[in-house]
Amino acid sequence: MSDATAGPAVEKNGRIVVVGSLNADLTIYCERLPLPGETVHGNGFAVNPGGKSANQAVAASRLGADVRLVGAVGDDSNGQMLLSSASGAGVDVAHVRTAAAETGVAVIAVDANGENNIIISAGANGTLSPADVAAAADVLKSAAVVCLCLEVSPETVLAAAQAGHDAGATVVLNLSPYADIPQQLADLTDVLLVNAHEASQFLGSAEIPGSGGDAGDWEAVRLRFAGRGLQQVLVTLGANGSVVLDSLAAADRQLVQIAPVKVNAVDTTGAGDAFTGAVAARLAAGASLADAAAFASIAAALATTRKGTQAAYPDEGDVRRVLAAGVA
């Protein structure tokens, strides 16, 4: 595999449209995560803005991107918190609708090593529909990147992917929370983001190579994704970095290992969203997929060094200071 660097700043500034979820994160901190049926003592509690799509929008905006968010919240204090956080980070929330349902929530436990488990309740996110995508046609038509996840209905995700494709945008799909997707959605997806577990589920493989896999192992994975119609795939490996599988790149760039960035992790909640938002920001700025992934690796690592999600996300200066220091 070849290596990647985050590359120089790129002047182009395309619009990103994120379609999907906004959740209030109800987070409790504990020494270790409970086993099934077990009760453990917590040592802190917080209510923070979250939701995969809102997180991705904020992450991209903090990195300098022009971001529009399409979603739904309830007419309640959690909804106001989410709108305030996103707009305060520079995200345009004009297409976030107020629904009759309560705002979606995520109940999160975070252990002393920063690992977490999460349960979500859709709330207003469950009301987001293809009609909301149609209502946002004005911003989708001018999108450079459309960013999607699976915390809203499959019909809504498919409608947004189709709108992005029709606009000539790069459609980025984060296959999380994992669900089987129709071939039509795979065909509309330009860049797929998965972790190793999701990649294994999607391909029906018992095991994904991981950071120790050689080029031949990953080449077989790349070909399997390509056989499913997915030419550009990012597989994240947690603390072991990520791998870029890019069937559209030159031969020496089709398999690129992104080295991990070593930090003292406090809370890994939302790190994957920070990665996705950073990838979207760099793609909208004209970067290659490999360079976008290298930049995103730093952004995601920095996001784990503080508690919470959106408030923990770095700006472009934070990432470039790490690059200048030669840490990554």
C-alpha positions as CSV (number, residue, x, y, z in Angstrom):
1,M,0.0,0.0,0.0
2,S,1.1,3.6,-0.5
3,D,0.9,6.2,2.2
4,A,-1.1,9.5,2.2
5,T,-0.6,12.9,3.6
6,A,-3.3,15.5,4.1
7,G,-1.9,17.7,1.4
8,P,-2.0,21.4,1.0
9,A,-5.0,23.6,1.5
10,V,-7.2,23.7,-1.6
11,E,-8.9,26.9,-2.7
12,K,-12.1,25.5,-4.2
13,N,-15.1,25.8,-1.8
14,G,-18.1,23.7,-2.8
15,R,-21.3,23.4,-0.8
16,I,-22.0,20.4,1.4
17,V,-25.6,19.4,2.0
18,V,-26.1,16.9,4.9
19,V,-29.5,15.2,5.0
20,G,-30.4,13.2,8.1
21,S,-30.5,13.1,11.9
22,L,-30.3,15.5,14.9
23,N,-30.2,14.0,18.4
24,A,-29.8,15.2,21.9
25,D,-27.0,13.1,23.4
26,L,-27.7,12.0,27.0
27,T,-24.3,10.8,28.1
28,I,-23.2,9.2,31.4
29,Y,-19.6,8.5,32.2
30,C,-18.4,5.4,34.1
31,E,-15.3,3.5,34.8
32,R,-16.4,0.6,32.6
33,L,-19.4,-0.3,30.5
34,P,-22.0,-2.6,32.2
35,L,-22.4,-6.2,31.2
36,P,-25.9,-7.4,30.2
37,G,-28.1,-7.2,33.2
38,E,-25.5,-5.3,35.3
39,T,-25.7,-1.9,37.0
40,V,-22.6,0.2,37.4
41,H,-22.0,3.5,39.1
42,G,-21.5,6.6,36.9
43,N,-19.3,9.5,37.6
44,G,-20.8,12.3,35.4
45,F,-23.7,13.2,33.2
46,A,-24.2,15.6,30.3
47,V,-26.8,16.6,27.7
48,N,-25.1,17.6,24.5
49,P,-26.1,18.2,20.8
50,G,-25.6,15.2,18.6
51,G,-27.0,13.0,15.9
52,K,-24.8,11.6,13.2
53,S,-25.9,14.1,10.5
54,A,-25.8,17.1,12.8
55,N,-22.4,16.1,14.0
56,Q,-21.1,15.6,10.4
57,A,-22.5,19.0,9.4
58,V,-20.9,20.8,12.4
59,A,-17.6,19.0,11.9
60,A,-17.4,20.0,8.2
61,S,-18.4,23.6,9.0
62,R,-15.8,24.0,11.7
63,L,-13.3,22.9,9.1
64,G,-14.3,25.9,6.9
65,A,-16.9,24.2,4.6
66,D,-20.2,25.8,3.4
67,V,-22.8,23.5,5.0
68,R,-26.6,23.2,4.8
69,L,-28.4,20.7,7.0
70,V,-31.7,19.1,6.2
71,G,-33.5,17.4,9.1
72,A,-36.2,17.6,11.7
73,V,-36.4,18.4,15.4
74,G,-39.2,18.7,18.0
75,D,-40.6,21.9,19.4
76,D,-38.8,21.4,22.7
77,S,-35.6,22.5,24.5
78,N,-33.5,19.7,22.9
79,G,-34.5,20.9,19.5
80,Q,-33.5,24.5,20.3
81,M,-30.2,23.2,21.7
82,L,-29.5,21.4,18.5
83,L,-30.4,24.3,16.2
84,S,-28.3,26.7,18.3
85,S,-25.3,24.4,18.3
86,A,-25.4,23.8,14.5
87,S,-26.1,27.5,13.6
88,G,-23.4,28.6,16.1
89,A,-20.9,26.5,14.2
90,G,-21.9,28.1,10.9
91,V,-24.3,25.5,9.6
92,D,-27.3,26.8,7.7
93,V,-30.4,25.2,9.4
94,A,-33.1,26.8,7.3
95,H,-34.2,23.3,6.1
96,V,-34.4,21.8,9.5
97,R,-38.1,21.4,10.1
98,T,-40.0,21.5,13.4
99,A,-42.0,18.4,13.8
100,A,-44.9,17.4,16.0
101,A,-42.8,14.6,17.5
102,E,-40.2,15.1,20.2
103,T,-36.6,15.6,19.3
104,G,-34.6,12.4,18.8
105,V,-32.3,11.3,21.6
106,A,-29.3,9.1,22.1
107,V,-28.5,7.5,25.4
108,I,-24.7,7.0,25.6
109,A,-22.4,5.3,28.2
110,V,-18.7,6.2,28.0
111,D,-16.0,4.3,29.9
112,A,-12.7,5.4,31.3
113,N,-10.9,4.5,28.1
114,G,-13.3,6.7,26.0
115,E,-15.1,3.7,24.5
116,N,-18.9,3.9,24.3
117,N,-22.2,2.2,23.6
118,I,-25.2,4.0,22.3
119,I,-29.0,3.5,22.0
120,I,-31.0,6.0,19.8
121,S,-34.7,6.9,19.7
122,A,-35.6,8.5,16.4
123,G,-38.3,10.9,17.5
124,A,-38.6,13.7,15.0
125,N,-35.9,12.1,12.8
126,G,-38.4,9.4,12.1
127,T,-40.7,12.0,10.4
128,L,-38.0,13.1,7.9
129,S,-39.3,12.0,4.4
130,P,-38.6,12.4,0.7
131,A,-41.0,15.4,0.8
132,D,-38.3,17.2,3.0
133,V,-35.7,16.3,0.4
134,A,-38.0,17.8,-2.3
135,A,-38.5,20.9,-0.2
136,A,-34.7,21.4,-0.1
137,A,-34.3,21.1,-3.8
138,D,-32.9,24.6,-4.0
139,V,-29.8,23.8,-1.9
140,L,-29.4,20.2,-3.2
141,K,-29.2,21.5,-6.8
142,S,-26.0,23.5,-6.0
143,A,-24.3,20.8,-3.8
144,A,-20.8,19.7,-4.4
145,V,-21.1,17.0,-1.8
146,V,-24.3,15.3,-0.3
147,C,-23.6,13.6,3.0
148,L,-25.9,10.8,4.3
149,C,-26.2,8.2,7.1
150,L,-28.8,5.7,8.1
151,E,-30.4,7.3,11.1
152,V,-33.4,8.4,9.0
153,S,-35.7,6.3,6.8
154,P,-34.3,4.4,3.9
155,E,-36.7,6.2,1.5
156,T,-35.4,9.5,2.6
157,V,-31.8,8.5,2.2
158,L,-32.5,7.1,-1.3
159,A,-34.3,10.3,-2.3
160,A,-31.4,12.5,-1.1
161,A,-28.9,10.3,-2.9
162,Q,-30.9,10.5,-6.1
163,A,-31.1,14.3,-5.7
164,G,-27.4,14.6,-5.1
165,H,-26.6,12.3,-8.1
166,D,-28.9,14.3,-10.3
167,A,-27.1,17.5,-9.2
168,G,-23.7,16.1,-10.1
169,A,-22.6,16.1,-6.5
170,T,-20.4,13.6,-4.8
171,V,-22.7,11.4,-2.7
172,V,-21.0,10.3,0.5
173,L,-22.8,7.5,2.5
174,N,-21.8,6.6,6.0
175,L,-23.2,3.1,6.4
176,S,-24.2,3.6,10.0
177,P,-26.1,2.5,12.0
178,Y,-25.6,-0.6,9.8
179,A,-28.4,-1.8,7.6
180,D,-28.7,-3.6,4.4
181,I,-29.1,-1.2,1.5
182,P,-30.7,-1.7,-1.9
183,Q,-28.5,-1.9,-5.0
184,Q,-30.1,1.3,-6.2
185,L,-28.6,3.2,-3.3
186,A,-25.2,1.6,-3.7
187,D,-25.3,2.6,-7.4
188,L,-26.0,6.3,-6.4
189,T,-23.1,6.3,-3.8
190,D,-19.8,7.8,-4.9
191,V,-17.9,7.3,-1.6
192,L,-18.9,4.7,1.1
193,L,-17.6,5.1,4.6
194,V,-17.6,2.0,6.9
195,N,-15.8,0.7,9.9
196,A,-14.3,-2.8,9.8
197,H,-17.4,-4.4,11.3
198,E,-19.8,-2.7,8.9
199,A,-17.5,-3.7,6.0
200,S,-17.7,-7.3,7.1
201,Q,-21.5,-7.2,7.4
202,F,-21.8,-5.6,4.0
203,L,-19.6,-8.0,2.2
204,G,-20.7,-11.0,4.1
205,S,-17.1,-11.7,5.1
206,A,-16.0,-13.3,8.3
207,E,-13.1,-11.0,8.7
208,I,-11.7,-7.7,7.3
209,P,-7.9,-7.7,7.1
210,G,-7.4,-4.8,9.6
211,S,-4.2,-2.8,10.0
212,G,-2.1,-6.0,9.7
213,G,-3.5,-7.0,6.4
214,D,-1.2,-7.0,3.4
215,A,-1.9,-5.4,0.0
216,G,-3.2,-8.7,-1.4
217,D,-5.8,-9.0,1.4
218,W,-7.0,-5.4,0.9
219,E,-7.0,-5.8,-2.9
220,A,-9.4,-8.6,-2.6
221,V,-11.7,-6.4,-0.4
222,R,-11.5,-3.6,-3.0
223,L,-12.5,-5.9,-5.8
224,R,-15.5,-7.2,-3.7
225,F,-16.7,-3.7,-3.1
226,A,-16.3,-2.8,-6.7
227,G,-18.3,-5.9,-7.6
228,R,-21.1,-4.4,-5.5
229,G,-20.9,-1.2,-7.5
230,L,-18.8,0.8,-5.0
231,Q,-15.7,2.2,-6.5
232,Q,-14.5,4.4,-3.7
233,V,-14.6,3.1,-0.1
234,L,-13.0,4.3,3.2
235,V,-12.7,1.6,5.9
236,T,-11.9,3.0,9.3
237,L,-10.0,0.8,11.8
238,G,-10.4,2.8,15.0
239,A,-7.0,3.4,16.7
240,N,-5.3,1.6,13.7
241,G,-6.1,4.3,11.2
242,S,-8.0,3.6,8.0
243,V,-7.7,2.2,4.5
244,V,-8.7,3.9,1.2
245,L,-10.0,1.6,-1.5
246,D,-10.2,3.7,-4.6
247,S,-10.8,1.9,-7.9
248,L,-11.0,5.2,-9.8
249,A,-7.5,6.3,-8.7
250,A,-4.2,5.6,-10.5
251,A,-2.9,2.1,-9.9
252,D,-0.4,3.2,-7.1
253,R,-3.2,5.1,-5.2
254,Q,-6.0,2.4,-5.3
255,L,-4.9,1.0,-1.9
256,V,-3.7,3.6,0.6
257,Q,-3.1,3.0,4.3
258,I,-3.8,6.0,6.5
259,A,-1.7,5.9,9.6
260,P,-3.3,6.4,13.0
261,V,-2.8,9.6,14.9
262,K,-1.8,8.9,18.5
263,V,-3.7,10.9,21.1
264,N,-4.9,10.5,24.7
265,A,-8.6,9.6,24.0
266,V,-11.1,10.9,26.5
267,D,-14.4,10.2,24.6
268,T,-14.7,8.5,21.2
269,T,-18.4,9.4,20.9
270,G,-18.9,11.1,17.5
271,A,-15.3,10.5,16.3
272,G,-16.6,8.7,13.2
273,D,-18.9,11.6,12.5
274,A,-15.9,14.0,12.8
275,F,-14.1,11.8,10.3
276,T,-17.0,11.8,7.9
277,G,-17.5,15.5,8.1
278,A,-13.9,16.2,7.5
279,V,-13.8,13.9,4.5
280,A,-16.8,15.8,3.1
281,A,-15.1,19.1,3.7
282,R,-12.0,18.1,1.9
283,L,-13.8,16.6,-1.0
284,A,-15.9,19.7,-1.4
285,A,-12.6,21.7,-1.4
286,G,-11.3,19.5,-4.3
287,A,-9.0,17.1,-2.5
288,S,-8.4,13.5,-3.5
289,L,-10.1,10.8,-1.5
290,A,-6.8,9.7,0.0
291,D,-5.8,13.2,1.0
292,A,-9.2,13.8,2.4
293,A,-8.9,10.6,4.5
294,A,-5.5,11.6,5.9
295,F,-6.8,15.0,6.9
296,A,-10.0,13.4,8.4
297,S,-7.8,11.0,10.5
298,I,-6.3,13.9,12.3
299,A,-9.7,15.7,12.8
300,A,-11.2,12.5,14.2
301,A,-8.3,11.9,16.6
302,L,-8.4,15.4,17.9
303,A,-12.2,15.1,18.5
304,T,-11.6,12.3,21.0
305,T,-9.4,14.4,23.2
306,R,-12.4,16.2,24.8
307,K,-15.7,15.1,26.1
308,G,-18.8,15.3,24.0
309,T,-19.2,15.6,20.3
310,Q,-19.8,18.9,18.5
311,A,-18.1,21.1,21.0
312,A,-15.1,18.8,20.8
313,Y,-14.6,19.1,17.0
314,P,-11.5,20.8,15.8
315,D,-11.2,23.6,13.3
316,E,-8.9,23.6,10.2
317,G,-6.2,25.5,12.1
318,D,-6.1,22.7,14.8
319,V,-5.6,20.1,12.1
320,R,-3.0,22.0,10.2
321,R,-1.0,22.6,13.4
322,V,-0.8,18.9,13.9
323,L,0.4,18.5,10.3
324,A,3.0,21.3,10.7
325,A,4.3,19.6,13.8
326,G,4.9,16.4,11.9
327,V,2.9,14.3,14.3
328,A,0.7,12.7,11.6
